[in-house]
Amino acid sequence: MNAFMNSILRVDLFTGSITKEQIPEHWMRKYLGGAGIASKYLFDEVPPDIDPLGPDNKLIFMTGPLTGTASASASRYSVVAKSPLTGIWGQGNSGGSFGPALKRAGYDGVIIEGRSDKPVFLNISGGHAELRPADDLWGKTVPETENLLKEQAASRVTIASIGPGGENLVRYAAIMNNKHRAVGRTGLGAVMGSKKIKAIVCSGNKKFEIADPQKFKAVSKRQIDLLDESMLKVGFEAFGTNMVADMVNARGGYPTLNWQKGVFENIEEVNGMALNEKVLERGVSCFACPIACGRGTKIKDGKWAGHEGEGPEYESANMLGAACGISDMNAITMANYLCNEYGIDTISAGSTIAFALECYDKGILTKEMTEGIELKFGDPDIVIDLVKKIAAREGIGDLLAEGSRIVAQKIGQGAEHFAMNVKGMELPAYDPRAAKICGLAYVTANRGGDHITAFIEGPTFVDSPFLGVDDSKIKDPFVADPKETKIVMDLEN
């Protein structure tokens, strides 16, 4: 079938065998690709009552028919498994260039099943795949892992890997590619770590067919032309995703002090302009994206001077910033770097830390429980220290690595009232009290607190009419427009 490689890999870690399979053509037509096809495999092959971190779970990487084409932003790939964070369907998605590289290596996807006795990585090159020892990589950060694998490779490679967060089964561990891009949500990095798979390495130059190349080229050009005409492109190019910080804060939807407030008084210290002035080096694009909303950054002064990487994105800047009472952009950027290096989700990490800070403030967590650490809002060193402890499952970090819902269940005393999650997944940085329709999207999302599938934040917080909704009403948190509900229904379904 056109636009597919018509082949996936099935990797059995118990036996070490790797086989090739074809995706049924009617699945391609019905589920299209990515999360759809991956979820079909998961639902057919994984019983609902298995342990997400046990050998019976399966970790499924899948691209889609547009991945690797000239279509705008055709970089994405999805990963699906039973989530160790929520206990239900887990799905994450990432950009960068790993998805296109997997297709160029000859495959639409990879199904990983079982569990290896020792650390391994999967090497895929030009249609051939093999498992290789990864003992020397285990314990390494994501950048260290990528650098070592690229040094060993005979050709140019693209890598998806886990860091110490995934190895130590942090329930919101991420799978990282291109060092800084993340399959961030639902803890799929922990599933990868439980299987002792450190990385997937791809190389190759295989091609796939497009049914009507000229027509496809024309449609793709029209997409890019529409983006060029959009003011959103101007904003994202200039300020990245953090361009929305001022707008969300103005609507009272910017989570502050673990959601106790919706307005951050020091917003000018953490917004898109502040990021540009303090740490921005360059814009960064994913494969086939004309926008370059990614932020290549470097800390130029202070105790973390010289550290560099990418981000923070909007959600990362909020959850590691205002949600924890932090207005130091250098500290927020450093915490973001560490999350990427250790391979943990910035949203769940920041939210769980903010939850712990409020629990300490209210006397639910004590000094004895935190091993003498005073968990105070507004202390950048505490946030950075907790990120490190979580990734290593060290001290109080071992508890916080479980995620806010499980922590609340373990410590009790009403802590569940301060754990901001839906179905166990921590909420993104849009307060539904400033827009009740966001709350509807969160509670109906299949994977838990999700701002991606039903992206209602755009019409809610951005100053432009969108999707046919009465702009004057959607900005009022106390007025429900039936069209708002219809948008959520359409996007979820």
PyMOL commands that set and color helices and strands:
alter all, ss='L'
color gray80, all
select helices_A, chain A and resi 25-31+34-45+98-104+142-152+164-167+188-194+213-228+231-250+267-269+272-278+314-319+322-324+329-342+346-361+380-392+396-400+404-411+415-418+432-434+436-444+457-461+471-474+482-492
alter helices_A, ss='H'
color red, helices_A
select strands_A, chain A and resi 8-12+17-21+58-62+77-82+89-94+109-113+120-125+128-133+158-161+175-177+181-183+197-203+280-284+294-298+308-310+421-422+425-426
alter strands_A, ss='S'
color yellow, strands_A
deselect
rebuild
show_as cartoon
